[in-house]
C-alpha cells in the first residue's frame, strides 16, 4: 500500500493509505499542480501548469500546455504510465485537466480528471 495524497489520517487514526491505481492518480496530480522551484530538494519537479492559467487563450497556448503537461508526466512518471492524451480547459480561475494514460504494469487504460481553482 501507498500513503494517500494529500496526507491525512484514516478512521483508525493512522496514516491513510491507498491502492496502486489511486497512488498513480495522486502522483499525476502532484506533477500537474507543482510549479518548478516549489520543492526545495527537487527544484525542477513539476510542469508549471499553473503559470499558464492567466495567459490569453489561443490554439498556440493550448498546444503548448498539452506539450508541457505531457512532457512533465513523461519525465517524472514515464516508468509508471504512458500518456495517451491530454486535454486542458481553463474557465475563469478554474483549470481542468483530463489525462488518458496506460498503466505500464498491467496495461490498463485510465482516464483521470483534475481541477484546481487558481
C-alpha positions, 0 to 999 in steps of 0.5 A: 500500500501507498500513503494517500495524497494529500496526507491525512489520517484514516478512521483508525487514526493512522496514516491513510493509505491507498491502492496502486491505481489511486497512488498513480492518480495522486502522483499525476496530480502532484506533477500537474499542480507543482510549479518548478522551484516549489520543492526545495530538494527537487527544484525542477519537479513539476510542469508549471501548469499553473503559470499558464492559467492567466495567459490569453487563450489561443490554439498556440497556448493550448498546444503548448500546455498539452506539450508541457503537461505531457512532457512533465508526466513523461519525465517524472512518471514515464516508468509508471504510465504512458500518456495517451492524451491530454486535454486542458480547459481553463474557465475563469480561475478554474483549470481542468485537466483530463489525462488518458494514460496506460498503466505500464504494469498491467496495461490498463487504460485510465482516464483521470480528471483534475481541477484546481481553482487558481 
